[in-house]
Amino acid sequence: MKKYIYLLTVVLAMTSCTDELNQLPLSQGTIENFYATPGDFVQARNATYSVAFHGLSTYGYANRVLNLSEVRSDNLLATTQASRDWEGINSFYTSISSNTYVKEAYLSNYNAINKANQLLEKIAEKGDQIFTNPAEKASMIAEARFLRAFCYFDLVRWFGRVPLMEKTMTATEAAKIPRTPVVDVYKLIISDLEQAIPDLAPSYDAANYGRVTKYGAKALLGLVYMTRSSPTYNIDGATLGLNEWDKAYQQLNDIKLSGLYAFGTDYETIFKVEGITNKENVLTIPYTQSLPLAVGGNFMVELGYEPYFASVNLSAQGALEAKPISTGFLNLFAETDKRKIYGIATSYTVATGTYKGSYTLPVFKKYIDATRYGNGREDWGVDFMVTRYTDVLMLMAECTLHGGGGSQAEVDDIVNKVRTRAGVAANASNITLDELFTERRKEFFSEGTRWFDLIRSGKAVTTMNAWKAAEDTEGKIRTIENNSLLYPIPLSEILAVPGLYDQNPGYD
């Protein structure tokens, strides 16, 4: 293999590179002359959102969590006879350091971090001359800090220790930065969020939907504290056992006390109402080409299946092989559970064409809405909720059960609300952590949360090995170990500057 300089922090630090600029809206000019008007800064901010949320290619944050979290979890049995990238994810292969999804998570996040760093530096350099409104300048700084924190938290949860870059760098400078201890990466994440929150708007009008609000940032900070509080598994991962449940509860409770959000009364409606009118939206990635921060998406294709798409009269989406739902997961639901009825296709029929026939292979369909399909498989106008209000309330319940605040009665109340909305018996009483995680599993399937929930539970390894024993009748899945809870650093990064990075244990 030729040893090209693939190291992300090297390639992306070369901020004067024309190729880098051509990837995003900054291609209007060079770095030296671009930041000349408020509109230039807005364009740079939007470019940072674009990469942080939508990635560098057809994959974005939503696609990422569906592949690296949902497919990795006990919700799916996504082994296949073909050589597909998700097979190594679901089967816990040790040879996935060149996996497409793993590389995308690393590359896109560092590209966005570089853009956030560059934006912050240019505001510091030129902001006083460009911005006549100090609040506008402060808001842009806050959004850049949030996006940098968002990306670093994503990196830490997938990879553990990662190189910490707080400024743009030359290739020579970047090639000297080793992987940074997780505690130090967290210092930047928390500092960025704490500095950002006071200057972020509590809400936006429809024209600015998609920009992060004060409460979207609080949701992220709450989850950061929860992750830091969770058991460590004796690996260099994102969980540190710090018992900061009270800090997490405070951030999440601020969202509740804001009065800006509401518990959706109808489960199906949560996923059909877009924009600011959906009061479940706390932190959302918009996918509609009518807004400045959005593009068409294709994340719903990740867990779909071609015959199901055909059954609702949609053209080919490329989902030629299904990612079947685990039997144990399906068996958790009562037949009357609206979450299963709305979000899982258990039988479907194709009247004509290539896939004509009747099917009983269960697949997820929560986000598949034919009325919001555009001009091709990468042009769906369906938003992805990173954090919805129900999640905030159930995360608060989790903090309560760890002694972080609130009461058992409040825990039982939110679980009963969730069950009532789902059309099942609202009989929660003295809910335990295990029961809460089971309810979360039924509530948030195909939303990319399950893998992170498993890790926070402290029982990820035992739960996943029990799943393997029950579901893996063909013996395709490796035994899950503590080291399996992190993904490998991409091989291209390891090879770029030999000796700079060590690989996460357990990977080839």
Secondary structure, DSSP 8 states (H G I E B T S, - for coil): -------HHHHTT-TT-HHHHHTSGGGGS-HHHH--SHHHHHHHHHHHHHHHHH-SSS--HHHHHIIIIITTSTTB----SS--HHHHHHTT-S--TT-HHHHHHHHHHHHHHHHHHHHHHHHHHHHHHH-S-HHHHHHHHHHHHHHHHHHHHHHHHHHSSB---SS---HHHHTT---B-HHHHHHHHHHHHHHHGGGS-S---GGGTTS--HHHHHHHHHHHHHHHHS--TTSSSS------HHHHHHHHHHHHHH------S-HHHHTT--GGG-TTEEEEE---TTSTT---B-GGGTT--HHHHHHTT----S--S---B-HHHHTTS-TT-HHHHHHEES-EEE-SSTT-EEE---EE-TT--GGGB-SSTT-B---EEEEEHHHHHHHHHHHHHTTSSS-HHHHHHHHHHHHHHHTS-----S--HHHHHHHHHHHSTTTT-HHHHHHHHT-HHHHHHHHHHHH-TT--S----GGGGS----HHHHHHSTTS----TT--
